[in-house]
Amino acid sequence: MRILFKGNPSIWLGKQREKDILRLTEKHLRKIISLAIALKDFIQAFSANSTESMETSYKEIFKLEREADDEKESIIVELSKGPFHPMDREDIIRLVLTMDDVAANIKAASTKLLYVDPANIPDNVRKDVAELVNMVYNIVMSFGDALQGLIVGSKDVLKLAENVERKEEAIDEFRVVLIAKILEWGEKSRRISALLMLKEAVENLEGASDCTEDAANIIRGIVAVGS
């Protein structure tokens, strides 16, 4: 998106059409935040060995991911209606599709964990998976701050986006240690299917973090172009 402001994003955001579209991305984000909250409920049930509660939470995750996808499609339809510079349209689409990848990774992680019996997973591994989910929730919330900063024209938007990057780096480091624990447990237990599903779920959670950082980088690019 090629911004028509110098220094302060609020000048560009005075263009009502672009502002309306960004408000739609805010609605999309709310669905993704709801997904992150539902994921926390899911992992709480996982930690408590409650498969029934896991299934209930998964149904909510499935529903919210579909709703987030609907929001994405609505934004793309709106982008096709009004006059936009092709570069502007491209940046908004990239932002929305990247946000949607966050939702897809959250759903994928919970889907794979459904195939794992939590009673077979060591307490320390379950605890770390729960901590990773909490970290993913926090990075999604930090991205929400950055997106809101862009919408309102905050002078701190770059700092808010940089905070997302710092959180992604912490998640990546945490994930490496957690994968090592999972592999060590898998070697001893010889539960290969559970090992694979658990490892892939952790990779999806890290993928959600990566996509959140990517979305924050798109925000940084939007602001940098107009500086």
C-alpha positions in Angstrom: 0.0 0.0 0.0 1.6 3.3 -1.0 0.8 5.8 1.7 0.2 9.4 1.0 1.6 10.8 4.3 4.9 12.0 5.7 5.7 10.7 9.1 2.2 10.5 10.5 -0.1 7.7 9.2 -3.2 9.6 10.3 -3.1 11.7 7.1 -3.3 8.7 4.9 -6.0 7.2 7.1 -8.1 10.2 6.5 -9.0 8.6 3.1 -12.3 7.1 4.2 -12.2 4.2 1.8 -8.9 2.8 3.1 -10.0 3.4 6.7 -13.2 1.4 6.1 -11.2 -1.5 4.7 -8.8 -1.5 7.7 -11.8 -1.5 10.0 -12.8 -4.7 8.3 -9.3 -6.2 9.1 -10.0 -5.2 12.7 -13.1 -7.4 12.6 -11.1 -10.2 11.1 -8.5 -9.8 13.9 -11.2 -10.1 16.5 -12.1 -13.6 15.1 -8.4 -14.6 15.3 -8.2 -13.3 18.9 -11.3 -15.4 19.7 -9.5 -18.4 18.1 -6.5 -17.8 20.3 -8.7 -17.7 23.4 -10.5 -20.9 22.3 -7.1 -22.5 21.8 -6.2 -21.7 25.4 -9.4 -23.4 26.6 -8.5 -26.4 24.4 -5.0 -26.7 25.8 -6.3 -26.3 29.4 -8.6 -29.3 28.7 -5.6 -31.1 27.2 -3.5 -30.4 30.3 -6.3 -31.8 32.4 -6.7 -35.0 30.4 -10.2 -34.0 29.6 -10.9 -35.4 26.1 -14.6 -34.4 26.2 -13.7 -30.8 27.0 -11.1 -30.9 24.2 -13.7 -31.9 21.7 -16.0 -29.1 22.9 -13.3 -26.5 22.5 -12.3 -27.9 19.1 -15.8 -27.4 17.8 -15.6 -23.7 18.9 -12.2 -23.4 17.2 -13.6 -25.0 14.0 -16.5 -22.6 14.0 -14.3 -19.5 14.6 -11.9 -20.4 11.9 -14.7 -20.7 9.4 -16.0 -17.3 10.6 -12.5 -15.8 10.2 -12.3 -17.2 6.7 -15.7 -15.5 5.9 -14.3 -12.2 7.2 -11.3 -12.6 4.9 -13.5 -13.2 1.9 -15.7 -10.2 2.8 -12.6 -8.0 2.8 -11.4 -9.3 -0.6 -14.9 -8.6 -2.0 -14.8 -5.0 -0.7 -11.4 -4.5 -2.2 -12.8 -5.4 -5.6 -15.5 -2.7 -5.4 -13.8 0.7 -4.8 -11.0 2.6 -6.5 -7.7 1.4 -5.2 -4.2 1.8 -6.5 -3.0 -1.8 -7.3 -0.2 -1.5 -4.8 -2.6 -0.4 -2.1 -4.9 -3.4 -2.8 -1.9 -5.8 -2.9 -0.7 -4.8 0.6 -4.1 -5.1 2.1 -4.6 -8.5 0.6 -1.2 -9.7 1.8 -2.1 -8.5 5.3 -5.4 -10.2 5.4 -4.1 -13.5 3.9 -1.3 -13.6 6.4 -3.6 -13.0 9.3 -5.8 -15.8 7.9 -2.8 -18.1 8.0 -2.6 -17.5 11.7 -6.1 -18.8 12.1 -5.4 -21.8 9.9 -2.3 -22.8 11.9 -4.3 -22.5 15.2 -6.9 -24.8 13.8 -4.3 -27.2 12.5 -2.5 -27.4 15.8 -5.7 -28.2 17.7 -6.8 -30.8 15.1 -3.5 -32.7 15.5 -3.7 -32.6 19.3 -7.1 -34.3 19.1 -5.3 -37.4 17.9 -3.0 -37.4 21.0 -4.1 -39.0 24.2 -3.0 -36.4 26.8 -2.8 -39.1 29.5 0.3 -40.6 27.6 2.2 -37.3 27.5 4.6 -36.4 30.4 3.5 -33.6 32.7 6.5 -31.4 31.8 5.7 -31.7 28.1 2.1 -30.9 28.6 3.0 -27.9 30.7 5.4 -26.6 28.1 2.8 -27.0 25.3 0.4 -25.0 27.4 3.0 -22.3 27.9 3.7 -22.2 24.1 -0.1 -21.7 23.5 0.0 -18.9 26.0 2.9 -17.3 24.2 1.0 -17.6 20.9 -2.0 -15.9 22.5 0.3 -13.1 23.7 1.9 -12.5 20.3 -1.6 -12.4 18.6 -2.6 -9.7 21.2 0.5 -7.8 20.5 -0.2 -7.8 16.8 -3.6 -6.5 17.6 -2.0 -3.5 19.3 0.1 -2.9 16.2 -2.9 -3.1 13.8 -4.9 -0.8 16.0 -1.9 1.6 16.0 -1.9 1.6 12.2 -5.7 2.2 12.1 -5.6 5.2 14.5 -2.3 6.6 13.2 -0.3 6.0 16.3 3.3 7.3 16.3 4.2 4.1 18.2 3.1 1.7 15.5 6.6 0.7 14.6 7.5 0.0 18.2 4.3 -2.1 18.5 5.2 -4.1 15.4 8.8 -4.6 16.7 7.3 -6.0 19.9 5.7 -8.7 17.9 9.1 -9.6 16.4 10.6 -9.9 19.8 7.9 -12.3 20.9 8.3 -14.4 17.8 12.0 -14.8 18.6 11.2 -16.0 22.1 8.6 -18.4 20.8 11.1 -19.8 18.3 13.7 -20.4 21.1 11.1 -22.0 23.3 9.9 -24.3 20.5 13.4 -25.7 19.9 13.7 -26.8 23.5 10.2 -28.2 23.6 10.8 -30.2 20.4 13.9 -31.7 22.0 11.8 -32.8 25.0 9.2 -34.3 22.8 11.8 -36.3 20.8 13.4 -37.5 24.0 10.0 -38.7 25.3 9.2 -40.3 22.0 12.4 -42.3 21.9 11.7 -43.7 25.4 7.9 -44.3 24.9 8.0 -45.5 21.3 4.6 -43.9 20.8 5.5 -42.8 17.2 2.0 -41.6 16.1 1.6 -39.5 19.2 5.2 -38.2 18.8 4.5 -37.1 15.2 1.1 -35.5 16.0 2.5 -33.6 19.0 5.6 -32.4 17.1 3.5 -31.3 14.2 1.1 -29.5 16.5 4.0 -27.6 18.0 5.2 -26.7 14.6 1.8 -25.3 13.7 1.9 -23.2 16.8 5.2 -21.9 15.8 3.8 -21.3 12.4 1.0 -19.2 13.8 3.7 -17.2 15.5 5.7 -16.8 12.3 2.6 -15.6 10.4 1.8 -13.1 13.1 5.3 -11.7 12.8 4.9 -11.6 9.0 1.7 -9.7 9.4 3.4 -7.2 11.7 6.2 -6.8 9.1 3.6 -5.9 6.5 2.4 -3.1 8.8 6.0 -2.0 9.2 6.4 -1.9 5.5 3.2 0.1 5.0 4.4 2.7 7.5 8.0 2.8 6.2 6.9 3.4 2.6 5.1 6.6 3.8 7.8 7.9 6.0 
